[in-house]
Amino acid sequence: MSALPFTRKISPEEAAAAAAPDWEDPLPLTEHEVGDPYPLDALPDPIKTTVQEVQGFIQAPTALVAASVLSALSAAAQGLANVQRDKGLVGPCSLYFLSIAESGERKSAIDTTVLEGIRAYEIEEEESAKGLRKIHAAKFRSWEAQVEGVTSSIRADAKGGKPVGALESKLMDLERNKPRPVIVPRALWDDTTTEALIAGMASNWPSAAIISAEAGVVFGGHSMKKDNLTGGLATLNKLWSGEPIRADRKTEGASVILNSGRLTLGLAVQESVVRQFFESSKGIARGSGFAARFLISWPASTQGTRFYKSIGTTLATSKFTARLKAMIGATELLVDGCDLKTVPLSPAGKTAWVSFHDGIEGELLPDREFADNKDSASKAAENVARLACLFHLFEHGPSGQISAEHVEAAAAIVTWHLFEGKRFLGEIAQPADQIAAERLDAWLLQQQGPVSATTIMHKGPADTRKRSALDKALQELVACHRVRVSKVGKSSIVSVNPALRQGG
């Protein structure tokens, strides 16, 4: 392997100083907690089989596949009904998923597969709207001509001092009967800004989903810049809760209200991007309750183990996507201002839900499991009700009551995500010095030989390019016997413990 372009070749004297004998065994910088396996058996059988099929031929982490499958279900079902946890506790069944995954985990391939039915529905609706658009265009031109005619008559009569009351009434009638635009369902949005999303949902189709490996709506774009962050997060929080949102329309100088908007988020993003987002938000991402709304997963990568295999049966996946197509096709009444149906918990389902709610609540006490994760735990019971409702809608549609079995299945899934969120949020809450040491450690292991401190400050991780920060990181690595720092002339030479290069 050729040397990296910025790795300086050192002299034999420097190499001798860097390769001193008698290295002690290296110690880990931190003890990273390993997550539990995804609770696949908790999923209802048709959904479980779909996850297994997709994972079998795409070979992505099971949790990543499951999050995409459940995101697709949320996108298809969120416009069918609300879930009722108790009297006065009625809300959406939409879910937000966040998967921490490196580039190359095949998130896009998963989404393409599980969203096939929803995309087919959108294509069919777009095709059927072509004729309606032509009719609307003709009616609109006629309407514009009538408005112009009446307006011209008003000008002429007003100029001549004639009464214009009858003409004004006619103009108002025309405004009341302005041809309504053709509404074409658009369920799936690519990465966009919150402003564009709200405007589109308010003027066209109020049920939306962003299921993506880019996640720009949250972790990038205009709405998430420093000056707009609080407002952008507040908007996404309101969409999760189903609250009315006012959308300003700059081109028309007016505002519209988005009522009964429903949003699903199914995002996958790299750890470094999420970490940077949380750091730059200065606590807003958690303090606003935004992070708490997500079902987070941080699965181990499958890269390096995905050896080629032919695609086997896809029967369960085909049935799943066909069912989603039928479900989203039943949401058309949403745009007519009709109230969504409400699906309540059955008596046994409510008992199971209350048991989960109270169990989580008890773990918020000091020194208990979720004492440091009150934000995420506080939303867990509501997410259980939402997911249980999605399971019910998938199997029975918006009628009947949610069974205890569906509540218990949802509780198992949400509990797993709760621990995953705790694990990940705990990791990114590490002190900055510790994070810098870990990044430097990973960078040094990529180099072929000893590296000077000067090279690190020029080419190393961004948070160790200042001398004071580099010194702190090196002190941590030296204390864990992972590197040695040798003085050769005026240069400090950093060498890695050979045991680490041997996989020790």
Summary of the structure (lengths in Angstrom):
residues: 504
radius of gyration: 28.7
end to end distance: 20.9
largest distance: 106.4
contacts: 1573
relative contact order: 0.16
helix: 55%
strand: 12%
